[in-house]
Amino acid sequence: MAKTTYCWRCKIDVPMLDESEWEQVLPHLQAGIEQIQNIRQTHGVGLYEAKIRVYGEGALRRYFEITGFRETNVNAIWHHRLSLFGPPCSSCGKLLRTPRAKFCAACGTQVEIRRA
């Protein structure tokens, strides 16, 4: 089940996909890119018009089926993936922006060096 957490890009709490959920959404994102390319070639339209016609419908639908959250920006789904984030901050609890973050961007707390 998707874990709802703060997205620093969107500046709100949103459901983040784990890897098994991401694997269900990714084919829809990739298909959307192929659809844009086909529409541009077939109809000779620009990128903006092609994106309006088709991009993201399947991915947005699948994301909603998994999370129950109605995302309207398909590009946001690309970064609503837990593995892109680091662990929770020891001070504020928000996820670090990356797995290799040296400080929490939300509260400024320095991250302890993780040793393998």
C-alpha positions in Angstrom: 0.0 0.0 0.0 1.3 3.4 -0.9 2.8 5.4 2.0 1.5 9.0 2.3 4.4 11.4 3.1 5.5 14.9 2.4 6.7 15.6 -1.2 9.1 18.5 -1.2 8.4 19.2 -4.9 4.6 19.4 -4.5 4.8 20.8 -1.0 2.0 18.6 0.3 1.5 15.1 1.7 0.9 12.6 -1.2 1.0 8.8 -1.6 4.4 7.6 -2.5 4.7 4.4 -4.5 6.8 1.5 -3.3 8.7 -0.5 -6.0 6.0 -3.1 -6.7 3.5 -0.3 -7.2 5.9 1.7 -9.3 6.3 -1.3 -11.6 2.5 -1.1 -12.2 2.5 2.6 -13.1 5.7 2.8 -15.1 4.4 1.0 -18.2 1.6 3.5 -18.4 4.0 6.4 -18.2 6.2 4.9 -20.9 3.1 4.2 -23.1 2.1 7.9 -22.7 5.5 9.0 -24.1 5.1 6.6 -27.1 1.5 7.9 -27.7 2.8 11.5 -27.8 5.4 10.5 -30.4 2.8 8.7 -32.5 0.4 11.6 -32.4 3.0 14.1 -33.4 4.1 11.9 -36.3 0.6 11.0 -37.5 -1.1 14.4 -37.1 1.9 16.8 -37.4 1.1 18.6 -34.2 3.4 20.2 -31.7 4.5 18.6 -28.4 2.1 20.7 -26.3 -1.0 19.7 -28.3 0.0 16.0 -28.4 0.5 16.0 -24.6 -3.0 17.5 -24.1 -4.5 14.8 -26.2 -3.2 11.7 -24.5 -0.3 12.0 -22.1 -0.8 10.4 -18.8 -4.3 9.2 -18.8 -3.4 5.6 -18.1 -0.8 6.4 -15.5 -3.1 8.8 -13.7 -5.9 6.2 -13.6 -3.5 3.5 -12.3 -2.0 5.8 -9.7 -5.6 6.5 -8.4 -6.5 2.8 -8.4 -3.4 2.1 -6.2 -3.5 5.1 -3.9 -7.0 6.5 -3.9 -5.4 9.9 -4.5 -6.6 11.8 -7.6 -3.4 13.3 -9.0 -3.9 15.7 -11.8 -0.3 16.3 -12.9 1.1 13.2 -14.6 4.6 14.6 -14.3 4.3 14.5 -10.5 4.0 10.7 -10.6 7.5 10.4 -11.9 8.8 11.6 -8.5 6.2 10.0 -6.2 8.4 7.0 -5.8 9.7 6.1 -2.3 13.1 4.8 -3.5 14.0 8.2 -4.8 13.8 9.6 -1.2 16.0 9.0 1.8 15.0 7.8 5.3 12.9 10.0 7.6 14.8 12.9 9.3 15.6 12.1 12.9 14.4 15.5 13.9 11.2 16.4 11.9 10.3 13.0 10.4 10.0 14.2 6.8 11.8 12.0 4.3 15.2 13.3 3.2 15.3 14.5 -0.4 17.6 11.7 -1.5 19.1 8.5 0.0 22.5 10.2 0.1 21.3 13.5 1.7 23.7 15.0 4.2 21.1 17.3 5.8 17.3 17.6 6.0 16.1 20.2 3.6 13.0 20.7 5.6 14.5 21.5 9.0 18.2 21.7 8.4 19.2 18.8 10.7 22.6 17.2 9.8 22.3 13.6 8.9 24.6 11.2 10.8 27.1 9.5 8.5 25.8 6.0 7.7 28.5 3.4 7.7 28.2 0.1 5.9 
